[in-house]
Amino acid sequence: MDTFHIHGPCRLQGSVRIAGAKNAALPALAASLLVDDTLLLRKVPPVRDIATMRRLLANLGVVSQDTEDGVELSPNHELGREGLHQDEAHYDLVKTMRASVLVLGPLLARRGHARVSLPGGCAIGVRPIEQHLAGLRALGAQVELSGGYVDTRAERLAGARFRFSKATVGGTENLLMAASLAKGETVLENCAREPEVVDLAHLLCRMGAQIEGAGEATIHIEGTEDLHSADHSVISDRIEAGTYLIAAALTGGDVRVENVQPGHLEALLEKLEETGSMVDIGSDWVRLQRNGELRARDVVTAPYPGFPTDLQAQYLALMTQAEGPATVCESVFENRFQHVPELARMGARIEIDGNYARVPGPTALSGAHVMATDLRASACLVLAGLVAEGRTVVHRIYHLDRGYEEMELKLQKLGARVERIST
Ligand code: EPZ
């Protein structure tokens, strides 16, 4: 298993190019199940979760090829006219990646039947999918749970009005895809407003769907009989961009992140300015410099446009070095402080009180062996290693590879001493 060896402290300097967004590419790939045609997706990041989704799609009869323009997806016609030969997403694949549940809506809408292994809990929370299922039921699907699988059936889904009891990114995406092929109009209320949801709606509209209101709490979808091929570039990864911007603030550096949509980073940029960094914004870049004091500021994570939960761990690492007390409240997931005991191994002082992490003040960090527990926790530990005295060894880097493209190379380009050691 690979580890990262990080020699700190360092000051990051230079520019880094941000990849396409994992959390936009995953539903976009699943949308290929909606068509008996080719889909070209550009800027799909070469990270492990994408490979998992492509393997799942191959099992469901969609082949994907890397071309110079991007990832080309098409039905596997060797398996008969429609290509799709299977409507079951097996436990073996789903257990490795929760986002596999995103095949449920499109598969059911297209095939009339979908059987998907229940994702189960993960390191950051129980993460139920009852809103996904309630939405599909509202569109007329029969939904049964048995043997660890959800089994859904509908000759053709029918448009309906459905209100999510909680804004859910995956639930909104599943229902958007399902409703695109339903009969009649669907109105979804209390939807997630994340940029990745909007990007999926843009793709579906390119495929011929009729969707209005993506990015707002209420979305209208007029179902159509068929969808068609499309060519779509996924948006850039605001979480990857945010990770490098926080790393720049943490190391007192000067970093420009390129190929980003600055508007997607508003909540973070506001907070980084409050904590003492200088931020310049261009059309597709953001430059952050911090020379002076790093000030402590509280933060509460929230659905978009609030402060992203996927940057909470990285921000907590920043607060361990800030002057003054800071409180970080995690309001989206119930168990997303697994990085705290590992930061404590490096010398950080953080008190956990339910979904609050309180940092009484700055402490010097020293290099240590630490263990990654999930994707964003691993990014947090890498960032802490950049300012710790001596060598930090981050174990289970496979978590990081799920969502970050070549992080060690990008950090090396910014002047960090980071090595990947493969054993
Ligand atoms: C997406 O997960 C992202 N994953 C997550 O990023 C991200 O943390 C999350 O949205 C929130 O922004 C992908 O896009 C692949 P939710 P998702 O449904 O869709 C509860 C990363 O690091 N809930 O919006 O699973 C749920 O338990 C990952 O890249 C229900 O209670 O998130 C959570 O507390 C981690 N019932 C909250 O809602 C449901 O039916 C938000 O979850 C669905 C969700």
Boltz pocket constraint, residues with backbone or C-beta under 6 A from the ligand:
constraints:
  - pocket:
      binder: B
      contacts: [[A, 22], [A, 23], [A, 24], [A, 26], [A, 99], [A, 125], [A, 126], [A, 127], [A, 128], [A, 129], [A, 130], [A, 131], [A, 132], [A, 166], [A, 167], [A, 168], [A, 169], [A, 170], [A, 171], [A, 192], [A, 196], [A, 309], [A, 310], [A, 332], [A, 333], [A, 334], [A, 375], [A, 376], [A, 403]]
      max_distance: 6.0
